Amino acid sequence: MAARSENKRYKDKARGQNSHPSKLRQATAKPSSGKELLKVTLYVRPDQIVGIEAIQLDARRRTGRRPDKSALVQEALDLLVSKYKPKT
């Protein structure tokens, strides 16, 4: 029982007393695009992570540079948003 309460205290301390995992936080890094970035927590399937890593590996083999996962996810979100954007 003691181990369980210590584990909970550790998780609370690691997260911060007043933090909530679903809150958005402004990222500290400045992107090259100049647009503001927000830090979010998302849950994705393991096959999606494998897919992103495969894209990174393929790009590294072709160009010698590995694209950032955040940039790949942003590109995917842009495509999704444009797909569902109302036509005007």
C-alpha positions as CSV (number, residue, x, y, z in Angstrom):
1,M,0.0,0.0,0.0
2,A,2.9,2.4,0.8
3,A,4.4,1.9,-2.7
4,R,1.1,2.8,-4.3
5,S,0.8,6.2,-2.4
6,E,4.4,7.0,-3.1
7,N,3.9,6.3,-6.8
8,K,0.9,8.6,-6.8
9,R,2.8,11.4,-5.0
10,Y,5.7,11.0,-7.5
11,K,3.4,11.3,-10.5
12,D,1.7,14.4,-8.9
13,K,5.0,16.0,-8.2
14,A,6.3,15.3,-11.8
15,R,3.1,16.8,-13.3
16,G,3.0,19.7,-10.9
17,Q,0.4,20.3,-8.2
18,N,-1.9,22.6,-10.2
19,S,-1.3,21.2,-13.7
20,H,-3.8,19.3,-15.8
21,P,-2.7,17.1,-18.7
22,S,-5.3,18.4,-21.1
23,K,-4.4,22.1,-20.7
24,L,-2.7,23.8,-23.7
25,R,0.7,25.3,-23.0
26,Q,2.6,27.7,-25.2
27,A,5.7,26.1,-26.6
28,T,9.0,27.8,-25.8
29,A,10.6,27.1,-29.2
30,K,10.3,29.6,-32.0
31,P,9.4,27.8,-35.2
32,S,11.1,28.8,-38.5
33,S,7.6,29.6,-39.9
34,G,7.1,32.4,-37.3
35,K,3.7,31.0,-36.3
36,E,2.9,30.4,-32.6
37,L,3.0,26.8,-31.5
38,L,1.1,25.3,-28.6
39,K,2.1,22.2,-26.8
40,V,-0.6,19.5,-26.5
41,T,-0.8,15.9,-25.4
42,L,-2.2,13.4,-27.9
43,Y,-2.7,9.7,-27.9
44,V,-1.8,7.9,-31.1
45,R,-1.8,4.3,-32.1
46,P,1.5,2.4,-32.2
47,D,1.2,1.8,-35.9
48,Q,0.9,5.6,-36.4
49,I,4.2,6.1,-34.6
50,V,5.8,3.4,-36.7
51,G,4.5,5.2,-39.8
52,I,5.9,8.5,-38.8
53,E,9.2,6.9,-38.0
54,A,9.2,5.2,-41.4
55,I,8.7,8.5,-43.1
56,Q,11.6,10.0,-41.1
57,L,13.9,7.1,-41.9
58,D,13.0,7.2,-45.7
59,A,13.6,11.0,-45.7
60,R,16.9,10.5,-44.0
61,R,18.0,7.9,-46.5
62,R,17.0,10.2,-49.4
63,T,18.2,13.5,-48.2
64,G,20.6,12.9,-45.2
65,R,18.3,14.9,-43.0
66,R,15.5,13.6,-40.7
67,P,12.3,15.6,-40.6
68,D,11.0,16.6,-37.2
69,K,8.0,14.5,-35.9
70,S,6.2,17.7,-35.0
71,A,6.5,19.0,-38.5
72,L,5.2,15.8,-39.9
73,V,2.2,15.8,-37.6
74,Q,1.5,19.5,-38.4
75,E,1.5,18.6,-42.1
76,A,-0.9,15.8,-41.4
77,L,-3.2,18.0,-39.4
78,D,-3.1,20.7,-42.1
79,L,-4.3,18.1,-44.6
80,L,-7.0,16.9,-42.3
81,V,-8.3,20.4,-41.6
82,S,-8.3,21.2,-45.3
83,K,-10.3,18.1,-46.0
84,Y,-13.0,19.0,-43.6
85,K,-12.9,22.8,-44.1
86,P,-16.3,24.0,-45.3
87,K,-16.4,24.9,-49.0
88,T,-17.3,28.6,-49.5
